[in-house]
Amino acid sequence: MKVWSAQPFVVALPAGHRLPMAKHALLHDRVWREGATLFDVRVPSAAADADLLRVHAPAYLERVASGTLARAEQQALGLPWSQALVERARRSVGATLAAAIAALDDGAAANLAGGTHHAHHDRPGGYCLFNDCAVAARMLQARGGIEQVLIVDCDVHHGDGTASIFAGDDSVVTLSLYGARNYPARKPPGDIDVALADATGDADYLRALEAALARAFAQAAPQFVFYLAGADPYAGDRLGRLALSKDGLARRDTLVFSACATRALPVAVAMGGGYAPDPADVVDIHLRTLALARSIAWRGSASGSDRAGP
């Protein structure tokens, strides 16, 4: 299964910053070393302006490129601006674009980062500069052949940017399963929003997801699925507030991938958040997501070009 990694494009953050950049390096290395026979790891191209402008406002893109974000925007982003940050954000969107195209042929493909669902049309939010799945959804529609898309967001935080971008647009159905009392404070309505109480565990979470997926497929007839497979519903996650076990998260992934496979729907996976005190726990969860995508939804063959070394 083809996966794209923006790990070569490193961003230096201040000491003690809450965004765990180390998890991306650990995941890249484990996929490379432990999954060499399963995964074809590739370096993404940077998303072009033409792709980003299908979703993001020209003036916003200019502010990002030139480093002239307003103070309120910088605070909402939560990351110090740098050219390296912009380059990595473009590469991460490029990874989801490439995964989406690969999934059309292979059934499933993944971005080892991504899931930047707090980025809005004209502003950043929550560590997110550009909304990778929104950009990739619009790219697929612009290419032709894909008219309706489903975005299944299982990050613990509400996909506020995605919901606002596609508000009133029936061609992209947004499903977000999230912690009710978690970030962001303002949660614009998506098509299917499922707010979960603090300490929700495996059984209640899985029942809620199964019902939400049934609603999504009853409401729409998507031809493509984006799946944000956040590791942050995990019990003990520093920012999560929910209480899923690793096995529960694997069952979550199985529900999503099985729903796609049963309907012969291609799926592009983005990793989303994960803030467990031990980054190895986050990597375990993400690696299992990738393995399940390959075993359930993937139907292609890897070719090994443009491979990204450790």
C-alpha positions as CSV (number, residue, x, y, z in Angstrom):
1,M,0.0,0.0,0.0
2,K,1.3,3.4,-0.9
3,V,1.9,5.9,1.9
4,W,3.3,9.4,1.7
5,S,5.5,11.0,4.4
6,A,6.5,14.6,4.8
7,Q,9.0,13.7,7.4
8,P,12.0,15.0,5.4
9,F,10.5,18.5,5.9
10,V,11.2,19.2,9.5
11,V,9.8,22.1,11.5
12,A,11.6,23.2,14.7
13,L,9.2,24.1,17.5
14,P,9.9,25.9,20.8
15,A,11.0,23.6,23.6
16,G,8.0,22.2,25.5
17,H,5.5,22.8,22.7
18,R,2.4,20.7,22.9
19,L,2.4,19.6,19.3
20,P,4.3,16.2,19.3
21,M,6.4,16.5,16.1
22,A,8.4,13.5,17.3
23,K,5.6,11.1,16.6
24,H,5.9,11.8,12.9
25,A,9.5,10.8,12.8
26,L,8.8,7.7,14.9
27,L,5.9,6.7,12.7
28,H,8.0,7.2,9.5
29,D,10.8,5.1,10.9
30,R,8.6,2.3,12.1
31,V,6.7,2.1,8.8
32,W,10.0,2.1,7.0
33,R,11.7,-0.5,9.1
34,E,8.8,-2.8,10.2
35,G,6.5,-2.4,7.2
36,A,9.0,-2.4,4.4
37,T,7.2,-5.4,2.7
38,L,3.8,-3.9,3.3
39,F,4.1,-0.2,2.6
40,D,5.6,1.8,-0.2
41,V,6.8,5.0,1.5
42,R,7.0,8.0,-0.8
43,V,7.9,11.7,-0.6
44,P,5.0,14.0,-1.5
45,S,5.2,16.9,-3.8
46,A,4.2,20.3,-2.4
47,A,0.6,21.3,-3.1
48,A,0.4,23.9,-5.8
49,D,-1.4,27.2,-5.3
50,A,-4.0,26.0,-7.9
51,D,-4.9,23.1,-5.6
52,L,-5.0,25.2,-2.4
53,L,-7.1,28.0,-4.0
54,R,-10.0,25.5,-4.6
55,V,-10.5,25.8,-0.8
56,H,-8.6,28.7,0.6
57,A,-9.0,32.4,0.0
58,P,-6.3,34.1,-2.2
59,A,-5.6,36.8,0.4
60,Y,-5.2,34.1,3.1
61,L,-2.8,32.1,1.0
62,E,-0.8,35.3,0.4
63,R,-0.6,36.0,4.1
64,V,0.6,32.5,4.8
65,A,3.2,32.6,2.1
66,S,4.6,36.0,3.1
67,G,4.5,35.5,6.8
68,T,2.0,38.3,7.4
69,L,-0.7,36.5,9.3
70,A,-2.5,38.8,11.7
71,R,-1.7,38.4,15.4
72,A,-5.2,36.8,16.0
73,E,-4.5,34.3,13.2
74,Q,-1.0,33.5,14.6
75,Q,-2.6,32.9,18.0
76,A,-5.3,30.7,16.5
77,L,-2.7,28.7,14.6
78,G,-0.7,28.0,17.8
79,L,2.6,27.6,15.8
80,P,5.4,30.1,15.1
81,W,5.4,31.0,11.4
82,S,8.4,30.0,9.3
83,Q,9.1,29.1,5.7
84,A,9.8,25.6,6.9
85,L,6.3,25.4,8.4
86,V,4.7,26.6,5.1
87,E,6.7,24.1,3.1
88,R,5.8,21.2,5.4
89,A,2.1,22.2,5.3
90,R,2.2,22.3,1.5
91,R,3.9,18.9,1.5
92,S,1.4,17.4,3.9
93,V,-1.5,18.6,1.7
94,G,0.5,17.1,-1.3
95,A,0.6,13.8,0.6
96,T,-3.2,13.7,0.9
97,L,-3.6,14.7,-2.7
98,A,-1.3,11.9,-3.8
99,A,-3.0,9.4,-1.5
100,A,-6.4,10.3,-2.9
101,I,-5.2,9.7,-6.5
102,A,-3.5,6.4,-5.5
103,A,-6.6,5.2,-3.7
104,L,-8.7,5.5,-6.9
105,D,-6.7,2.6,-8.3
106,D,-5.5,0.8,-5.2
107,G,-8.5,1.0,-2.9
108,A,-6.6,2.6,-0.1
109,A,-3.6,4.9,0.5
110,A,-2.4,7.1,3.3
111,N,-0.7,10.2,4.5
112,L,1.5,9.6,7.5
113,A,0.5,13.0,8.8
114,G,-2.4,15.2,7.6
115,G,-5.9,15.5,9.0
116,T,-5.6,19.3,9.4
117,H,-9.3,19.8,9.9
118,H,-9.1,23.1,11.9
119,A,-8.0,25.2,8.9
120,H,-10.9,27.3,7.5
121,H,-11.4,28.9,4.1
122,D,-9.7,32.1,5.2
123,R,-7.9,31.4,8.5
124,P,-5.8,28.9,10.4
125,G,-6.7,27.1,13.6
126,G,-5.4,24.5,16.0
127,Y,-2.0,23.8,14.4
128,C,-3.6,23.7,10.9
129,L,-2.6,26.0,8.1
130,F,-4.3,24.3,5.1
131,N,-7.2,21.8,5.2
132,D,-5.7,18.8,3.4
133,C,-8.8,16.6,3.1
134,A,-10.9,19.5,1.8
135,V,-8.3,20.4,-0.8
136,A,-8.0,16.8,-1.9
137,A,-11.8,16.4,-2.1
138,R,-12.0,19.5,-4.4
139,M,-9.2,18.1,-6.5
140,L,-11.0,14.8,-7.1
141,Q,-14.1,16.7,-8.1
142,A,-12.2,19.0,-10.4
143,R,-10.5,16.0,-12.1
144,G,-13.9,14.5,-12.9
145,G,-15.4,11.1,-12.2
146,I,-16.0,11.9,-8.4
147,E,-19.0,13.9,-7.7
148,Q,-19.8,13.1,-4.0
149,V,-17.3,12.7,-1.2
150,L,-17.7,11.5,2.4
151,I,-15.2,12.8,5.1
152,V,-15.3,10.5,8.2
153,D,-13.5,12.5,10.9
154,C,-12.6,10.4,14.0
155,D,-10.1,12.8,15.5
156,V,-11.2,13.6,19.0
157,H,-11.6,17.3,18.1
158,H,-14.5,18.5,16.0
159,G,-13.6,19.2,12.4
160,D,-14.7,22.8,12.5
161,G,-12.7,24.0,9.5
162,T,-14.0,21.2,7.3
163,A,-17.6,21.7,8.4
164,S,-17.4,25.5,7.7
165,I,-15.8,24.9,4.3
166,F,-18.5,22.6,3.1
167,A,-21.5,24.2,4.8
168,G,-24.5,24.0,2.4
169,D,-22.6,21.9,-0.1
170,D,-24.3,18.5,-0.6
171,S,-21.4,17.2,-2.7
172,V,-19.2,16.7,0.4
173,V,-20.8,15.1,3.4
174,T,-18.9,15.7,6.7
175,L,-19.1,13.3,9.6
176,S,-17.4,14.2,12.8
177,L,-17.2,12.1,16.0
178,Y,-15.7,14.2,18.7
179,G,-15.4,15.0,22.4
180,A,-18.3,17.4,23.3
181,R,-16.2,19.5,25.8
182,N,-13.1,19.5,23.7
183,Y,-11.5,22.1,21.3
184,P,-12.7,24.1,19.5
185,A,-15.1,26.2,21.6
186,R,-17.2,27.1,18.6
187,K,-18.2,24.1,16.5
188,P,-20.0,25.0,13.3
189,P,-22.5,22.3,12.3
190,G,-21.4,19.6,9.9
191,D,-23.7,17.2,8.2
192,I,-23.4,14.5,10.9
193,D,-22.0,15.6,14.2
194,V,-21.7,13.2,17.1
195,A,-20.7,14.8,20.4
196,L,-19.4,12.4,23.0
197,A,-19.2,12.8,26.8
198,D,-15.9,12.8,28.6
199,A,-14.6,9.3,29.4
200,T,-16.6,7.6,26.6
201,G,-15.2,4.1,26.2
202,D,-15.0,1.5,23.5
203,A,-18.5,0.2,23.5
204,D,-20.4,3.5,23.5
205,Y,-18.0,5.0,21.0
206,L,-18.3,2.1,18.6
207,R,-22.1,2.1,18.8
208,A,-22.1,5.8,18.1
209,L,-19.8,5.4,15.1
210,E,-21.7,2.5,13.6
211,A,-24.9,4.6,13.8
212,A,-23.2,7.6,12.3
213,L,-21.8,5.6,9.4
214,A,-25.3,4.2,8.7
215,R,-26.7,7.7,8.7
216,A,-24.0,8.9,6.3
217,F,-24.5,6.1,3.8
218,A,-28.3,6.5,4.0
219,Q,-28.0,10.3,3.5
220,A,-25.6,10.2,0.6
221,A,-24.0,8.0,-2.1
222,P,-20.3,8.9,-1.9
223,Q,-17.9,7.7,-4.5
224,F,-14.8,8.4,-2.3
225,V,-14.1,8.5,1.4
226,F,-11.5,10.4,3.4
227,Y,-10.8,9.0,6.9
228,L,-9.2,11.1,9.6
229,A,-7.9,8.3,12.0
230,G,-7.0,10.3,15.0
231,A,-5.1,8.5,17.8
232,D,-6.4,11.1,20.3
233,P,-9.5,9.3,21.5
234,Y,-7.1,7.0,23.3
235,A,-7.4,6.7,27.1
236,G,-4.8,8.9,28.7
237,D,-4.3,11.2,25.7
238,R,-3.2,14.6,27.1
239,L,-5.8,16.5,25.0
240,G,-8.4,13.8,24.3
241,R,-10.8,13.4,27.3
242,L,-12.1,10.1,25.9
243,A,-11.2,6.6,27.0
244,L,-10.8,4.2,24.1
245,S,-8.3,1.3,24.3
246,K,-5.9,0.4,21.5
247,D,-8.2,-2.5,20.6
248,G,-11.2,-0.2,20.6
249,L,-9.4,2.1,18.2
250,A,-8.6,-0.8,16.0
251,R,-12.2,-1.9,16.0
252,R,-13.1,1.7,15.1
253,D,-10.8,1.5,12.1
254,T,-12.2,-1.8,11.1
255,L,-15.7,-0.4,11.1
256,V,-14.7,2.4,8.7
257,F,-12.6,0.3,6.4
258,S,-15.2,-2.5,6.2
259,A,-17.9,0.0,5.3
260,C,-15.7,1.3,2.5
261,A,-14.7,-2.2,1.3
262,T,-18.3,-3.5,1.3
263,R,-19.3,-0.6,-1.0
264,A,-16.1,-0.8,-3.1
265,L,-15.3,2.8,-2.1
266,P,-11.7,4.0,-2.3
267,V,-10.4,5.5,1.0
268,A,-7.6,8.0,1.7
269,V,-6.4,7.9,5.3
270,A,-4.9,10.9,7.2
271,M,-3.5,10.3,10.7
272,G,-4.9,13.3,12.6
273,G,-4.0,14.0,16.2
274,G,-2.4,12.0,19.0
275,Y,-1.0,13.5,22.2
276,A,-0.4,10.5,24.5
277,P,2.4,11.1,27.0
278,D,4.4,8.3,25.4
279,P,4.7,9.0,21.6
280,A,5.2,5.2,21.1
281,D,1.5,4.7,22.0
282,V,0.5,7.1,19.3
283,V,2.7,5.4,16.8
284,D,1.3,1.9,17.8
285,I,-2.2,3.2,17.1
286,H,-1.3,4.8,13.8
287,L,0.7,1.8,12.6
288,R,-2.3,-0.5,13.4
289,T,-4.6,1.8,11.4
290,L,-2.3,1.5,8.4
291,A,-2.1,-2.3,8.7
292,L,-5.9,-2.5,8.9
293,A,-6.3,-0.2,5.8
294,R,-4.0,-2.6,3.9
295,S,-5.7,-5.8,5.1
296,I,-9.3,-4.6,4.6
297,A,-9.5,-1.8,2.0
298,W,-6.3,-2.1,-0.1
299,R,-6.5,-4.0,-3.4
300,G,-3.5,-2.6,-5.3
301,S,0.2,-3.4,-5.7
302,A,3.2,-1.3,-4.6
303,S,5.7,-0.2,-7.2
304,G,8.4,1.4,-5.1
305,S,9.3,4.6,-6.9
306,D,10.2,7.9,-5.1
307,R,10.7,6.0,-1.9
308,A,11.5,8.0,1.2
309,G,14.3,6.5,3.3
310,P,14.5,6.7,7.1
